[in-house]
Amino acid sequence: MRYKRGQASTSWQARPLTVLKALLSHGHILAAVLAVPLGVALFEQQWALSLALTVPTVFCLGAAALSTRYGVPKDLRENEAVCTFVAIFLLLSILPVPAFSVLGMGLHDALFEAVSGVTSTGLTVAQGTMEWPFAGHILRGWLQWSGGFAIAVAGVALILGPGAAASTMGHVGIDDRDILTSTRSQARDLLIAYAVMTGIAIGLLVVLLPSWQEGVAVALTAVSTGGFTPRADSLASYSTGAQVVVILICLSASVSLIAYAHLRKRDWRGALEQSEAARYSGLALAGLVAVALVLWLTGQPSLSDMLDAMFNFLSGLSTAGFSSAPINTESGYLALVLLGMVIGGGIGSTAGGVKFDRVITLASMVRVSLLRLRVPPRAVTSLRDRRSKVAADQVISIGAVVFCYAVSALVFWMFFLLSGEPPLSSLFEVISALSTVGLSSGLTGAEMQTHLKYVLMAAMLLGRLEFLALLLALSPGTWIKRS
């Protein structure tokens, strides 16, 4: 106990005024997320939606203007930077609520849709979306695009800058091993790669989907592994070719975006090593074989059923959330989809989940532990990743995230069970929210009990903010010094 108090006595408390100044200085980022759908709404002459987006946009621009008067903090501490990052995310979960209300959603549902959007999850309680104006779909798509990269990856880098803070928060998006020159220049490289990917996705999907508006909306959510589509049946009513292209876009975005920055520099080896693309592709192929085998052993599925199951597995693994057929909780391959959702994509990607890189490290920890039981006591054995020794603080971070994920899943699942919901469907929804996937067994919808919507909102925010960031921001010890 005395040792714990000693550690606490050396910790820095976050300064609310400093966090507020840092938040004001990023008002232009908040405004940019709202300005794009606002521009489309004005072009379409959707005046009510335009007004609902104008007010928060002006508010954010006003915050940015205030920052020029009060200045940007020059001595932002690590915990203050994390709190600023969390505050930006929480604000972006609230500011679009009036716009979703104009689109016909109640307060609780509008908040749910905004949280699902900015966390690039894709779980939805919206109804009649095909009747929405194009600006409504751009609102959801742009929120996911921003949450997938501009806030969750580049935004963290821009707030934290180079140094120890960037290393710690790297497990949210960018870590030390990814740094090319500096955190800021890397963020620009990643943004360029992300923009190019988005342009390619739009170019392909405006041709393959029934209308160019749907092509743009789905492209924005595909590169962000978000999962929103204008249609209630996700991708089921689109052509097979369109479905294949969409899932390939999602898979390409579920590996570290730093790979594309390396490709831009024609560094093929660096792209493969930094992204873990080879091993991730191997996992995807192994999963497809396992799905096919399970379906073959449990029945005689048609080719269509087989393809739908494989698509849904890849959608879960990439945390994209698109589906080509409804999820059947009685299907034999459901466990594989759940496992894929838990694993997710790579660190530095737009995907969610525990992260493939962490799973590799955990597997290496098991291998090293077994090895140490077989070698003499004096033998030197160490945990390595790409021939580099894994630092102790990285192991601690991985253990903390995995522990928080497991405990959160159990607690949120209990909420559903105590509310009388089916066990397997409830577990599927919780894992989908925690991993920011968006696949649903049919339980999530406008008719869901209100308190369970808030449970899923909490799960989506925790999962997207990698647990530790949100817990730090909400912890009293972050703000109040204990005696």
N, C-alpha and C positions, 0 to 999 in steps of 0.2 A: 504493500500500500504506500509506503514511504517513497519507493522508487517511482511509482506511478505519479505521485504528487510532484516529484522532482521533474519528471518529464513535462507535466502540465505547466509547471512554473516557467519553463523555457519557451513555451509556445507563444506565438504572436496572435493577438486578437484582430479580427477584421475591423477596420474603421469605416462605419456606415457612410460618413461624408465622402471618403475616398472612393468607396464602391459606387456611390451615387454619381460622383464626377466621372468615373470611368464609364458608367452606364450612359450618361448623357453624351459622352464623346462618341458613342456608337449609335446615336440616334439615326444617323444616315443609313446604317445597315438595316435597322428596323423599318425605316421608311421605304427602302428599296424593295423589301419583301411585299409591301402593300401597294407600291406604286405601279407595278406591272399589271396586276388585275384591275387596278383603278383605271389605267389607261385604256384597257380593253373595254371596261364598262362604259367609259365616256364615249368611246368610238361606237359602241352599240346603242348609245343613248339609253342605257339602263340607269335612270336618274336616281332611283331609290338606292340601288346597289352602289352607285358612284358616291352618294352622300355618306353611306355607311363606311366606305373605305377612305373618303376624303378626311373625315374628322380624325381618325387615328394617324393617318399619314401626316397631316399638319401638326399633330401633337408630337410626333417623332422628329419632324424637321425643326420644331421649336426647341426640342430637347437638344438637338445637335447645335442649334444657334446659341443656346445657353452655355454649351461647353466651350465656345470660343471666348466667352466672357470670363468663366471661372477657371478655364484651363484644363488640360489633361494631366492626371497624376503622373509624376515622373518616378515615384518610388512605390509603384503598385506591388504589394506583396503577393506571394503565391496564392494564399488562401483568398485574398481579395480578388485576384484575377479569376479564380474558380467561381466565386460568388457572382461576379459580373457576368460570366458566361451563363450561369444558371438563370440569372435575372433576365437576360436577353431571351432565353428559351421560354421562360414562364410568361414574359410579356407577349411573345409571339403566339402563345397559346390563348391569350385573352383578346388581343387587339382585333383579330378577324371575327370575333363572335357576332358583332352587329351585322356584318355582311352575311354570315350564314343564317342569321335570323330573318333577314330580308328575303333570303331564298326559300323561306317557309319552314324553318326549323325552330323548335322551342329552345329555351335558354340552355337546358341541360344537353340537348342533342347538338346544339350549335357549338357548345364548349367541347363536347366529345369530338366533333368533326374537326375542330381547330387543333386540338391536341393530337389527334391521329394524323393530321396533315403535317404539322411542324416536326413531329417525331418520325416522319416518313414511314408510318406503320401501314395505314390503309384499311384498318377496321372501320366500318361505316355504319351509321344508323340513319343515313339520308334515304329519303324516298322520292320517287318521281324525278330522278336526276336527269332523265332524258328530256325533261321539259325545262331544264335550267338553261339560261343563256350561256353563250360561250364563255363569258367573263366568270361565271360561277365555276366552270370546269378549270379555267386558268387559275382561279383563286386556289383551288385544291391542289392542282398540279404544281404551281409555283411555290406554294407552301412546302410541298414535299421536296421539290428541287432544292429549295433553300435549306431545309432541314437536313437533307441528305449530304450537302457539301458546304455551301456558303457559310452556314452557321456551325454545323457539327465538326467540320474539318478546318476550312480556311478561317472561319471566325475564331476558333480557339487559338490558332497560330497568330492571328492579328492582335488578339487581346493579350496573349501571354508574351509574345516575342521570343527571342532566343534565350537560352539559359536553362536553369534547373527547373523552372516552372513548366517549360515546354516538354521537358523530359518526363515529368510526373504526369502531366495531362496528356501525354502522348497516347496513353491507353484509351483515351476518348477518340483520338483520331490520328495524330502524328506523333511518332516517338523519335528518340535520338538516332536510331539506326537509319532513319529515313532522311536525315538532314543532308541536303546536297550542298548548299552554301550557307544559307541562314534560314530561319523559320519563315521570315517574310517573303524572301525570294522563292522559297519552296511553295508557299501558299499560292503565289502567282503562277508558278509552273503547274500546280495541281488545278488551279482554276482554268487555265488555258486548256489542259487536257480534258477537263470536265465539260467545258464549253464545246470543244471539238466533238466529243462523244455525243453530246446533246444534239449538235447540228446533224451528225450522221444519223442518229436515231430519228430525228424529225424527217429528214430526207427520205428514209426508208418507209416510215409508217404512214406518211401522208399519201403514199402510193398504194400501200397494202390495205389500209383501213377504208371503210365506206365513205368517210368525208375527211377533208384536210383538218377540220377542227378536232375530230377525234384523234387523228394522227398526232397533232401537236400535244394534246392533253395526255395521251398515253405515253408519248415519248418522254415528256417531263417526269412522269411517275416511274417509267421504266429505268431511266438512268439513275434515279434516286432510290431504286428498289423500293418504291412506295406502294404501288398496287391499286391506286384509285383508277377507275375507268368510268366513262359516262354511263355505262350500261350496268343494270342490276345483276346480270349474270357474268360479270367480269369479262373474260375473253371468250366465253363459250360460243357466242354467236359470230365470232370472227373466223376467218378462214384458217386452215391448218398452217399455211405459209406465214400468215401474220402472227400466229401464236408462236411459231418457231423463232421468228425474228425477235419478238418481244422477249422471250426467255433467254436468247443469246445476248441481247443487250443487258439484261439483268445480271447474267453470269459475268459479263465483262466488267460490270460495275461492282461486283462483289469481291473482286481482288483489289489489292491496294492500288490506289490511283497513282502512287509514286511510280508504278511500272510504266505508265504512259508518259510520265515526265522523262524517264530513262529512254523510252523508245523515241521520243522527240529528239533526244541527243544521240540517237542511233546506238545506244548501249543495250544490246539485246541480252547479254548475260546479266547485267544489272537488273534489267526488267524482270527476268525470270526469278532471280534470287530474291529481290526485294518483295515481290508480290506473292511468292509461294504458289505461282500459277500452276506449275507442273503437279505439285502434290494436291492442290485443290481440284484440278481436273481429274486426277486419279481418284479422289474421294467421290466426285460426282459420278464418274463412270462405275465405280464399285457400287454406289448407291442405286444406280439404274439397274445393274445386274441383279442386285438383291431384291429390288421391287419386282422385277420380272419373275424371279425365282419364287418369291412368296406368292404372287398371284397364280403362277402355274401350279404350285403345290396345294393351294387352297381352292382351286376350281379350274374352269376352262374359260378364261376371259376372252372376249373378242379383241381384235386388234385395236379397236377404238378405245375400249376400256383400258387396255395396256398402255396406250399412248397417253391417255388422260392421267393415269396413275403416275407415269414417269414425269409428265409435265408438272403435276402437283408436288412431286418430290423435289424437283429442281427449283420450283418456286419457293418451297419451304427452306431448302438449303441456302439459296441466295437471299432469303428473307424478302423476296419480291412481293408476295401476297397475291399475285394473279392466280386465277384458277381457270381451267378449261372444262371442268365438271364439278358438281357439288362434292364436298368432302363427306364421305360416309364413315362415321365413327366405328362401324362394324367391319370395315375393310381390314384385311390382314396386313396391308402395308402401312397402316396408320402409324404404327410404332416407328417406322423408318422416317416418315414425314416429321414426327415429333423430334426424333433424334437430329434430323437435318436442321430443324428450326432452332434447336438448342445450340448446335455448333455454329451456324451462321457463316458469314463471310470473313474476310481478312481485316486486320487492323489497317486503318487508312483507307478503307473502302466506304461506300455508302450503306453497306449492309449492317444488320444488327447481329443479335445472338451473342454467345459467350466469346466468339471470334475464333476462327480456325487456327490462328497463330498460337493462341493460348492453349488450345486443345493439343497441338503438337508439343508444346512445352510440358504440359501435364503428362502426356504419354512418355516423353523423355525422362521425366521424373520417376515414373514407374520403372522404366528400363534401367536407370542408374541405380535405383533402390535394389532391384533384383541382382544387378551386377555386383553390388557391394556385399551381397550375401555369399557370392561365389568366389571372391578374390581375397587374398591375405589382408589382414588388418592394416598393414603399412602401404598397401597399394594406393596410388593416387587416382581417384575417380572424380570427375567433375561433370556438372550439367552443362552441355554445350548446345548452341544454336548456330547453325552455319559456321561451324568450326570456331565460334567465339564463345567464351565462357559466359553463362547467364548470370547476371548480377543478382545478389541476394534481394535487393529491393524490388526487382522485377518479379521474382518468385513470390514475394510477399504481396505485391499488387495483384498478381494472378489469383493467388489463394483468396484474397479479400473479395475480388469480383465474383469468383465462382461461389464462394460461401454466401454472399449477398443474393446472388441469383437463386440459389437453392432455397434459402430461407424465404425470400420474397414469393417464389412460386408456391411454396407450401402454405404460407399465410393467405395469399390471395385465393388459392384453391379452396381453403377452408371457408372463406366468405361465400363462395358459390355453393359449396356443399350445405352449409348452414341455411342457405336461402332456398334449398330444395331443388337445385338444378342437377341434371344428370352428371355423374362423376367424370366420365371420359370426355364428354363435350366440354365440361367446365375446365378440365385440365388443358384441353386443346386451346381454348380461348385465352387462358392465362399465359401459356407458353407463347402463343402467337403475339400477345401484347408485350410481354417481357422481352421477346426477341425482336420486337418491332417488325413483325412479318406481315400480318394483315389477313392471312387465311382464316376462314371461319367455318365451324361445323354447322352453322345456322343459328347458333344461340345469340350472337350479337345482332341487334337490330333495334328499331325504334320501340318495340314492345318490351325490351329488356327492362328489368327492374332498375329504377333510377340509381340506387346505391351501388349496384353492380357496374353500372356505367362509370361511376367514379372510381371503383376498384380498378377497372381496366385503364382508366386515364392515369391513375397513379402508376400502374404497371408500365404503361408506355413511356411515361416520363422517366421513371427509374431506369428502364432498359436503355433508353436513348442517351441518357446522361451518365451511363455506366455506373450507376448506383452511388459510387463514392462522392462524385461531384454534388449531387443533390443532397445526400446525407450530410456532407460538410456544410453546405449552405443553410440547411435547416437545423443544424446542431447548435444548441445554446452556447456550447463551449467555443464556437467560432467567434461569437460576438461578445461574450461575457467572460471575463477573467475569473477563474475559480480561485478561491483563497486556499 
